[in-house]
Amino acid sequence: MMLPSLRLLWWGGLCAAFITSITCASHYHRRWQETCRAQDDLQQRLRQTSRQLQLQQEQQLKVAALDQQLTGELTHEKNHITLLEQRIRSGQRRLQLHARCTDGAENAATSGLAHAPPPDLLTPLSGIISVSDAESP
C-alpha cells in the first residue's frame, strides 16, 4: 500500500476547503438576497399601509368637519323652532293655514259626508302651514 504524497494531500485539502467555502458563500448569499427581497416587500407594504392610513385620517377630518357643521345647523334650527313655538304660545306670532278643498270635498257637500273620500294624510304640510308675524287679536 502506498501513501499518497504529502503534496497531493495538501492540494486535495485545499480544494476541499475552497469548495466548502464557495458552497457556504453561495448559500449565505442566496439567503441574503431572499432577506433583501422580503425586506423590500415589507417596506412597500408599509408605504402602502401608511398611505392608506393617511387617506383615512384625511377622510376622518373631513367627516368630523362636516359633522360639526351639520350639528351646528341642526342646533340652530332646533333653537329657531323652539323660539317660534315660544312666540306662538306667547301670542307674538300666529299660524296661518293655506289649504284648498279638493274635488272630493265638493262632491261630499252635495252627496253628504258619508260618501266623501278620506283625507290625504300623506300630503306634506309645507306650504299649508306658515307662521305669521302679525299680532294675535
MIDOSE-1310 file (N, C-alpha, C; in nm, 2 decimals, decimal comma, always signed):
residues 137
mmlp	+0,08/-0,12/+0,00/+0,00/+0,00/+0,00/+0,08/+0,12/+0,00; +0,05/+0,21/-0,08/+0,12/+0,33/-0,10/+0,05/+0,45/-0,05; +0,11/+0,53/+0,03/+0,05/+0,65/+0,08/+0,07/+0,76/-0,02; -0,04/+0,84/-0,04/-0,02/+0,95/-0,14/+0,08/+1,05/-0,08
slrl	+0,13/+1,12/-0,17/+0,23/+1,21/-0,13/+0,17/+1,32/-0,05; +0,25/+1,39/+0,03/+0,21/+1,50/+0,11/+0,16/+1,61/+0,03; +0,22/+1,63/-0,08/+0,18/+1,74/-0,17/+0,03/+1,72/-0,23; +0,00/+1,59/-0,26/-0,13/+1,56/-0,31/-0,23/+1,58/-0,20
lwwg	-0,20/+1,54/-0,08/-0,30/+1,56/+0,03/-0,32/+1,71/+0,06; -0,21/+1,78/+0,05/-0,22/+1,93/+0,08/-0,31/+1,99/-0,03; -0,29/+1,96/-0,16/-0,38/+2,02/-0,26/-0,52/+1,97/-0,25; -0,54/+1,85/-0,22/-0,67/+1,79/-0,20/-0,75/+1,86/-0,09
glca	-0,68/+1,88/+0,02/-0,74/+1,95/+0,14/-0,77/+2,09/+0,10; -0,68/+2,16/+0,03/-0,70/+2,30/-0,01/-0,82/+2,31/-0,10; -0,83/+2,21/-0,20/-0,95/+2,21/-0,29/-1,08/+2,19/-0,21; -1,08/+2,09/-0,12/-1,20/+2,06/-0,04/-1,24/+2,19/+0,04
afit	-1,14/+2,26/+0,10/-1,17/+2,38/+0,18/-1,23/+2,49/+0,09; -1,17/+2,50/-0,03/-1,21/+2,60/-0,13/-1,36/+2,57/-0,17; -1,39/+2,45/-0,21/-1,52/+2,41/-0,25/-1,62/+2,43/-0,13; -1,58/+2,39/-0,01/-1,67/+2,41/+0,10/-1,69/+2,56/+0,12
sitc	-1,59/+2,64/+0,11/-1,61/+2,79/+0,13/-1,70/+2,85/+0,02; -1,68/+2,81/-0,10/-1,77/+2,85/-0,21/-1,91/+2,81/-0,19; -1,93/+2,69/-0,15/-2,07/+2,64/-0,12/-2,13/+2,72/-0,01; -2,06/+2,74/+0,10/-2,11/+2,82/+0,21/-2,14/+2,97/+0,17
ashy	-2,05/+3,02/+0,09/-2,07/+3,16/+0,05/-2,19/+3,17/-0,04; -2,21/+3,07/-0,13/-2,33/+3,07/-0,22/-2,46/+3,06/-0,14; -2,45/+2,97/-0,04/-2,57/+2,95/+0,05/-2,61/+3,08/+0,12; -2,51/+3,14/+0,18/-2,54/+3,26/+0,26/-2,58/+3,38/+0,17
hrrw	-2,52/+3,39/+0,05/-2,55/+3,49/-0,05/-2,70/+3,48/-0,09; -2,74/+3,36/-0,12/-2,88/+3,33/-0,15/-2,98/+3,37/-0,04; -2,94/+3,34/+0,08/-3,02/+3,37/+0,20/-3,02/+3,53/+0,21; -2,91/+3,59/+0,19/-2,91/+3,74/+0,20/-3,00/+3,80/+0,09
qetc	-3,00/+3,75/-0,03/-3,08/+3,80/-0,14/-3,23/+3,78/-0,10; -3,27/+3,66/-0,05/-3,40/+3,64/-0,01/-3,45/+3,74/+0,10; -3,36/+3,76/+0,20/-3,39/+3,85/+0,31/-3,41/+4,00/+0,25; -3,33/+4,03/+0,16/-3,34/+4,17/+0,10/-3,47/+4,18/+0,02
raqd	-3,51/+4,08/-0,05/-3,64/+4,08/-0,12/-3,75/+4,09/-0,02; -3,75/+4,01/+0,08/-3,85/+4,01/+0,18/-3,86/+4,15/+0,25; -3,75/+4,21/+0,28/-3,74/+4,34/+0,34/-3,80/+4,45/+0,24; -3,77/+4,44/+0,11/-3,82/+4,53/+0,02/-3,98/+4,52/+0,01
dlqq	-4,03/+4,39/+0,01/-4,17/+4,37/+0,01/-4,24/+4,43/+0,13; -4,17/+4,41/+0,25/-4,23/+4,47/+0,37/-4,23/+4,62/+0,37; -4,12/+4,68/+0,32/-4,12/+4,82/+0,31/-4,22/+4,88/+0,21; -4,25/+4,81/+0,10/-4,35/+4,85/+0,01/-4,49/+4,84/+0,08
rlrq	-4,52/+4,73/+0,15/-4,64/+4,72/+0,22/-4,66/+4,82/+0,33; -4,55/+4,86/+0,39/-4,55/+4,96/+0,49/-4,59/+5,09/+0,43; -4,53/+5,13/+0,32/-4,56/+5,25/+0,25/-4,71/+5,26/+0,21; -4,76/+5,14/+0,15/-4,90/+5,14/+0,12/-4,99/+5,16/+0,24
tsrq	-4,96/+5,09/+0,34/-5,04/+5,10/+0,47/-5,03/+5,24/+0,52; -4,92/+5,30/+0,52/-4,90/+5,44/+0,57/-4,99/+5,53/+0,48; -4,99/+5,51/+0,35/-5,07/+5,60/+0,26/-5,22/+5,58/+0,29; -5,26/+5,45/+0,31/-5,40/+5,43/+0,34/-5,44/+5,49/+0,47
lqlq	-5,35/+5,48/+0,57/-5,38/+5,54/+0,70/-5,39/+5,69/+0,68; -5,30/+5,75/+0,60/-5,31/+5,90/+0,58/-5,44/+5,94/+0,51; -5,48/+5,86/+0,41/-5,60/+5,89/+0,34/-5,72/+5,88/+0,44; -5,72/+5,77/+0,52/-5,83/+5,75/+0,62/-5,83/+5,87/+0,72
qeqq	-5,72/+5,91/+0,77/-5,72/+6,03/+0,86/-5,77/+6,15/+0,79; -5,74/+6,18/+0,67/-5,79/+6,29/+0,60/-5,94/+6,28/+0,58; -5,99/+6,16/+0,55/-6,13/+6,15/+0,54/-6,20/+6,16/+0,67; -6,14/+6,12/+0,78/-6,19/+6,13/+0,91/-6,20/+6,28/+0,95
lkva	-6,10/+6,36/+0,91/-6,11/+6,50/+0,94/-6,22/+6,57/+0,86; -6,23/+6,53/+0,74/-6,34/+6,59/+0,66/-6,48/+6,55/+0,71; -6,50/+6,43/+0,75/-6,62/+6,39/+0,81/-6,65/+6,46/+0,94; -6,54/+6,48/+1,02/-6,56/+6,55/+1,15/-6,60/+6,69/+1,13
aldq	-6,54/+6,76/+1,03/-6,57/+6,89/+1,00/-6,72/+6,90/+0,95; -6,76/+6,81/+0,86/-6,90/+6,81/+0,81/-6,99/+6,78/+0,92; -6,96/+6,69/+1,01/-7,04/+6,66/+1,13/-7,06/+6,78/+1,21; -6,95/+6,85/+1,24/-6,96/+6,97/+1,32/-7,05/+7,08/+1,25
qltg	-7,03/+7,10/+1,12/-7,11/+7,19/+1,05/-7,26/+7,16/+1,06; -7,29/+7,03/+1,03/-7,43/+6,99/+1,03/-7,49/+6,99/+1,17; -7,41/+6,96/+1,27/-7,46/+6,96/+1,41/-7,49/+7,11/+1,45; -7,40/+7,20/+1,40/-7,43/+7,34/+1,43/-7,56/+7,39/+1,36
elth	-7,58/+7,35/+1,23/-7,70/+7,38/+1,16/-7,82/+7,32/+1,23; -7,81/+7,20/+1,27/-7,92/+7,13/+1,34/-7,96/+7,21/+1,47; -7,85/+7,24/+1,55/-7,88/+7,31/+1,67/-7,94/+7,45/+1,65; -7,90/+7,52/+1,54/-7,95/+7,65/+1,51/-8,10/+7,63/+1,47
eknh	-8,13/+7,53/+1,39/-8,27/+7,51/+1,35/-8,36/+7,47/+1,47; -8,31/+7,38/+1,56/-8,38/+7,35/+1,68/-8,41/+7,47/+1,77; -8,31/+7,55/+1,78/-8,33/+7,68/+1,86/-8,43/+7,77/+1,79; -8,43/+7,77/+1,66/-8,53/+7,85/+1,59/-8,67/+7,80/+1,61
itll	-8,68/+7,67/+1,60/-8,82/+7,61/+1,62/-8,86/+7,64/+1,76; -8,78/+7,62/+1,86/-8,81/+7,65/+2,00/-8,85/+7,80/+2,01; -8,78/+7,89/+1,95/-8,82/+8,03/+1,96/-8,95/+8,05/+1,89; -8,98/+7,99/+1,78/-9,11/+8,01/+1,71/-9,22/+7,95/+1,80
eqri	-9,20/+7,84/+1,86/-9,30/+7,78/+1,95/-9,33/+7,87/+2,07; -9,22/+7,93/+2,12/-9,24/+8,02/+2,24/-9,32/+8,15/+2,19; -9,29/+8,20/+2,07/-9,36/+8,32/+2,03/-9,50/+8,29/+1,99; -9,53/+8,17/+1,94/-9,67/+8,13/+1,91/-9,75/+8,12/+2,04
rsgq	-9,69/+8,05/+2,14/-9,75/+8,04/+2,27/-9,78/+8,17/+2,34; -9,68/+8,26/+2,33/-9,70/+8,40/+2,39/-9,79/+8,49/+2,31; -9,82/+8,45/+2,19/-9,91/+8,53/+2,11/-9,84/+8,63/+2,02; -9,71/+8,63/+2,01/-9,64/+8,73/+1,93/-9,65/+8,69/+1,78
rrlq	-9,67/+8,56/+1,76/-9,69/+8,51/+1,62/-9,81/+8,42/+1,61; -9,87/+8,41/+1,49/-9,98/+8,32/+1,47/-9,96/+8,22/+1,36; -10,02/+8,11/+1,36/-10,02/+8,02/+1,25/-10,13/+8,05/+1,15; -10,10/+8,04/+1,03/-10,20/+8,06/+0,92/-10,20/+7,93/+0,84
lhar	-10,32/+7,88/+0,81/-10,34/+7,76/+0,73/-10,37/+7,81/+0,59; -10,30/+7,75/+0,49/-10,33/+7,78/+0,35/-10,36/+7,64/+0,29; -10,49/+7,61/+0,28/-10,54/+7,48/+0,23/-10,65/+7,51/+0,13; -10,66/+7,41/+0,04/-10,76/+7,42/-0,06/-10,84/+7,29/-0,06
ctdg	-10,97/+7,30/-0,08/-11,05/+7,18/-0,08/-11,04/+7,11/-0,22; -11,04/+6,98/-0,22/-11,03/+6,91/-0,35/-11,16/+6,88/-0,40; -11,17/+6,82/-0,52/-11,30/+6,79/-0,58/-11,38/+6,69/-0,49; -11,31/+6,61/-0,42/-11,39/+6,52/-0,33/-11,47/+6,59/-0,22
aena	-11,42/+6,71/-0,18/-11,49/+6,79/-0,08/-11,62/+6,85/-0,14; -11,61/+6,89/-0,27/-11,73/+6,95/-0,34/-11,83/+6,84/-0,35; -11,79/+6,72/-0,39/-11,89/+6,61/-0,40/-11,95/+6,57/-0,27; -11,87/+6,58/-0,16/-11,92/+6,55/-0,03/-12,02/+6,65/+0,02
atsg	-12,01/+6,77/-0,02/-12,11/+6,87/+0,02/-12,24/+6,84/-0,05; -12,25/+6,79/-0,17/-12,37/+6,77/-0,24/-12,43/+6,63/-0,20; -12,35/+6,53/-0,18/-12,40/+6,40/-0,15/-12,39/+6,36/-0,01; -12,34/+6,44/+0,08/-12,33/+6,41/+0,22/-12,19/+6,36/+0,25
laha	-12,15/+6,37/+0,38/-12,02/+6,33/+0,42/-12,00/+6,18/+0,42; -12,10/+6,10/+0,42/-12,08/+5,96/+0,43/-12,01/+5,91/+0,30; -12,02/+5,97/+0,19/-11,96/+5,93/+0,06/-11,84/+6,01/+0,03; -11,79/+6,09/+0,12/-11,67/+6,17/+0,09/-11,55/+6,08/+0,10
pppd	-11,45/+6,11/+0,01/-11,32/+6,03/+0,02/-11,25/+6,07/+0,14; -11,16/+5,98/+0,19/-11,09/+6,01/+0,32/-10,98/+6,11/+0,29; -10,94/+6,19/+0,39/-10,84/+6,29/+0,37/-10,71/+6,23/+0,33; -10,63/+6,30/+0,26/-10,50/+6,26/+0,22/-10,40/+6,30/+0,33
lltp	-10,37/+6,21/+0,42/-10,28/+6,24/+0,53/-10,13/+6,24/+0,49; -10,10/+6,19/+0,38/-9,96/+6,18/+0,34/-9,91/+6,30/+0,27; -10,00/+6,40/+0,24/-9,95/+6,52/+0,18/-9,86/+6,60/+0,27; -9,75/+6,64/+0,23/-9,66/+6,72/+0,32/-9,73/+6,85/+0,36
lsgi	-9,69/+6,90/+0,47/-9,75/+7,02/+0,53/-9,68/+7,14/+0,48; -9,57/+7,13/+0,41/-9,50/+7,25/+0,37/-9,59/+7,33/+0,27; -9,61/+7,45/+0,29/-9,69/+7,54/+0,21/-9,83/+7,54/+0,26; -9,87/+7,45/+0,35/-10,01/+7,46/+0,40/-10,01/+7,54/+0,53
isvs	-9,91/+7,52/+0,62/-9,90/+7,60/+0,74/-9,78/+7,69/+0,73; -9,80/+7,82/+0,77/-9,69/+7,91/+0,77/-9,71/+8,00/+0,90; -9,60/+8,06/+0,94/-9,60/+8,14/+1,06/-9,62/+8,29/+1,01; -9,70/+8,36/+1,08/-9,73/+8,50/+1,05/-9,67/+8,59/+1,16
daes	-9,61/+8,70/+1,12/-9,56/+8,79/+1,22/-9,66/+8,88/+1,28; -9,79/+8,87/+1,24/-9,89/+8,96/+1,29/-9,93/+8,92/+1,43; -9,96/+9,02/+1,51/-10,01/+9,01/+1,64/-10,14/+8,93/+1,64; -10,16/+8,85/+1,74/-10,29/+8,78/+1,75/-10,39/+8,88/+1,82
p	-10,52/+8,87/+1,78/-10,62/+8,97/+1,84/-10,64/+8,94/+1,99
